[in-house]
């Protein structure tokens, strides 16, 4: 997404949100299998470790399918899929965290 938040800034903000608890989860179908952070199967610390291993080549972003003004970020690393966006700073909203 041109003009959007770059990988480094998105990673920094996401880690800060996870460290401070400033995150929430988007309501969605199949949340029990698609968001393991929401169900408690992985912790915020676990997600931080996944995110820290990510590099720019593990990141893509695109407009949210319902709210095009919102940039959605996807990180793929070591079989993990982490999809999120920001509603303010540092509030992150997780759509998916799963393998």
N, C-alpha and C positions, 0 to 999 in steps of 0.2 A: 504494500500500500504506500504510494508515494506521499511524502510529507508526513508520514506517521511517526510513531515512536520507534526509535532504533532498538536493535537487540540489546545492547549493553544497558540502556536506560530501562527497558522493559524488565530485564533480568534483575537489575538493582532494585527497582520498585517492587517487584514481586517478592523478592527475598525479604525486603523490609516489611511488607504487608504480612508475610508468613511469620516473621519474628515477633511482630507486635500484635498479631491476632486481628489485624485490620483487613479481614477478608470474609466473604460470604459465598454462597453457592446459588447458582441459577437453577430455578425449578425446571425440571425436564423429565421426560419419559426415561425409564431405565436408569434412574439416578443411582440405584443400588449397585449396578454393574459398571456404570460409566463414570462414577465419581467416588473413588475409594477413599479420598480425603473426607468427604461428607459422611461416609459410613463408618469412619474410624479404622478402616483396614490399613491405612497408612497415616502417619502423623505429619504435622506441619514440618517437623525436622526432616522426615524422609523426603518430602517434596523439595525442601531446600537443598538437600544433597543431590537430588536429580537435577534441579535447576542449575546448581553450581557446576555440574559436569557439562552442561550445554555450551555450545559455541555458536557463532553466527550461522553456520551451515545447518544447525539443528532447529532454526527459527524461521517461521513464515508468519505473515499477518495478512488480514483481509477484513473488509467491512463485515459487521454483524449482519446476519441475514434478515433480521427484523428492524434493526436500527442502524442504517448505513453510516451514520456519523460516528459510531463506536467502532474502534479498531480492535479486532480479536486477534490474539497471539496464540500460536501453536508451537510447542516445543516437543520434539521427538528425539529421544535419546535412550539407548540401552533397552529398547522395547517399550519404553514409557511414552505415553501421549498425554500432554498437559495443555489444556485449552482454557484461556482466561482473557479477561479484559479489565480495564480500570474504570471505576466510577469515582473520580477524585484522586487525591494523592495522600496516602498510599492505598486506598481501598481497592482491593482486587476482587473480582467475581470469577469463581471457577465454574466452567461449563463441564469440563471433563478432567479426570485424573485417573488413568487406567493403563493396564498393559494389554 
